[in-house]
C-alpha cells in the first residue's frame, strides 16, 4: 500500500513539473540556472536559444556605491530574487549586462535603446524584443511592482509557449 501511494505521489510530482515547463523539447535540462554575463554571454545565450527555443530574459544594470540603495539593487532584492519570480524565470535563458562595461556591452545597450537602468527585456526566439517596465512612479517616487505583477508582466511579453497558466499556478500554490 505504501509503495502504491509513493508511486502515485511521484507520478503527480512528475506531472506537475512537466506542466510548469514550456511545451516542446526537454528545454529545462538545457537551460542553466546561472546567468550569462555581458555581451559575450548574450551571444552564448542566443546560441542556446536557437537550440532550445526558449525566451531570453535580459537585464541591464548599473552598479551603485554600497552607500546608495540603487534601483538595480532594489530590483534584485525585491523582485528577481523573490521565490515567485525566480521560479517563473526558471525556463528562461537569463542574461545580465552591467553598465558601464566593455565596448561590446555598451553597443548592446545602444542596440536595445537602454536609457535607464535597470532595463529588463524579453527576447523571443523570433528576435522580437519587449521592454518590461518593473517600476511605477506614484508621487514621483519609484515603487517596484509586486512579484506576482512582475511575473504577469514578463509572461505578457513572452512567446506563446510561456502563456499557459500552469507555471504561475504552481508558483502561487508554493507561496500560499
N, C-alpha and C positions, 0 to 999 in steps of 0.2 A: 504494500500500500504506500509506504514512504517513497519507494522508488518511482511509483506512478505519479505521485504528487510532485516529486522533484523533476521528473521528465516534463510534466505539464508546465511547471514554473519556468524551466529552461526554454521551452518552446515559446511561451508567452514573452519572455525577455528577448529572445531572438527576433520574434515578430515585431516587437516594439522598437528594437534597434533598427531593423530593416525599414520600418515606417519613417524613421527620422532621417534617413539618408535620401538624397536625391535619386530619382529613378535613373536607370541606365546601368553602366558597368559598376563594379565594386569600387566606386570613387573613393570612399573613406580610407581604404587601405593605402592609397597613393598620396593622399593629402596630409602633409606633415602638420603637427600641432604647432610647431615653431613658425616664426615669422621670417619671411625673406627680407633682406635689408638693401636699401638704396636702389639705384638704377640697375645695377648688375643683378641684384636679387629679383627685380621686376622682370628682367629678361628671362631668368630661370623660371619664374612663376608663369610667364606667358607660354613657355615651352610645356610646362606641366599642365597648363590649361588646355592646350591642344590635345594632350594625351587623355585628359580626364573629362573635359567638357565642363569643368567647374567654373563658377564665377570667381573673380578676384575681388578681394576686399583690400583697398589701398588707403593708407593713412599717411598724410604729410604732417609732420610735427616740427615744432621748433623748441629747442631746449631753452629753459629759463633758469635763472640762478636759483639756488636752493632757498634763498630768502624770499622768493616770489612764488605765489601759487598761480602758475600759468594755466591757461585753458587746456593746453595739451596734457598737462599732468592731471587736471580735473577730469578730462575725457577718459584718460587711462584708469584712474582710480574709481570714478563714479559711473563709468559707462562700460568700457571694454573689458574690464576685469571682473565685472559682476557675473554671477553664475548664469543668469538668463542670456546675456549677450554672448559670453564665452561659449556656452553650449550651442547657441544658434550658429555662431561662426565656425563651428567645428567642420562644416562641409564646404567652407570657402578656402581658397588659397590666399593667405594673408601676407601683405607686404607693408612695411613701414619705411618711410623715406624722411629721415631727419634733415632739416634745413637750418642754416645754410650747410651745404655739403659740397661734394666734388662736382666738377662741371657737368657730368652726365646726369646727376640727380637734379641739379639746377635746371638743366634743359628739360628734364622730365616734368618738373614743376611748372615750367613755362608751357609745355605742351598740354598739361592738364588745366592750365589757366588758374593756378593756385594764387589766390590773392591774400589769404589769411590762413593761419594755422590755429587749430587743427583743421585739415580739409580731408574729408572722407569721400571716397568714390567706390562704386561698384562697377567693375568692368566685366561685361558679359562676354561669352565666347565669340559672339559675332563682332566684337570690338567696340560696341556701344559703351560709353562711359556715362555714369549717372552720379551727380553730386548728391551727397546725403547731408542735409542740414542736421546738426546734432545739438545745437544750442538755440534757444529763443532768447529774446531780449526784452522782457517786460520791464517797464520803468527804466529802460536804458541799461540795465544790468544783466549780465549773462546768467542763464539758467539752463543746465543740461536737461535734456528730455529724460524721463524715467526709463529704466532698462527695457520695459515692455514696449514702450513707444519707439525706442531705438530699433528694437527687433522688427517692429512693423514697418518702420521707415526703410530699413535695409531690405526687407522682403519685397516691398513695393517697387524697389529699383532693381531687383534681381531678375534673372531669367526665369522662364516658365517652370523649370524643374524645382525652383525654390518656393513656388506659390502655394503648395499644399499646406494645410494647417497642421499636419501631424507632428512636425518638428516643434512648432510653437506649443501645441497642446501638451507635448511631452515636457517641454521646458516649464510650462505653467504648473503642471502637476508636481514637478520636483520642487518648485518654490512655494507651494501652498502648505 
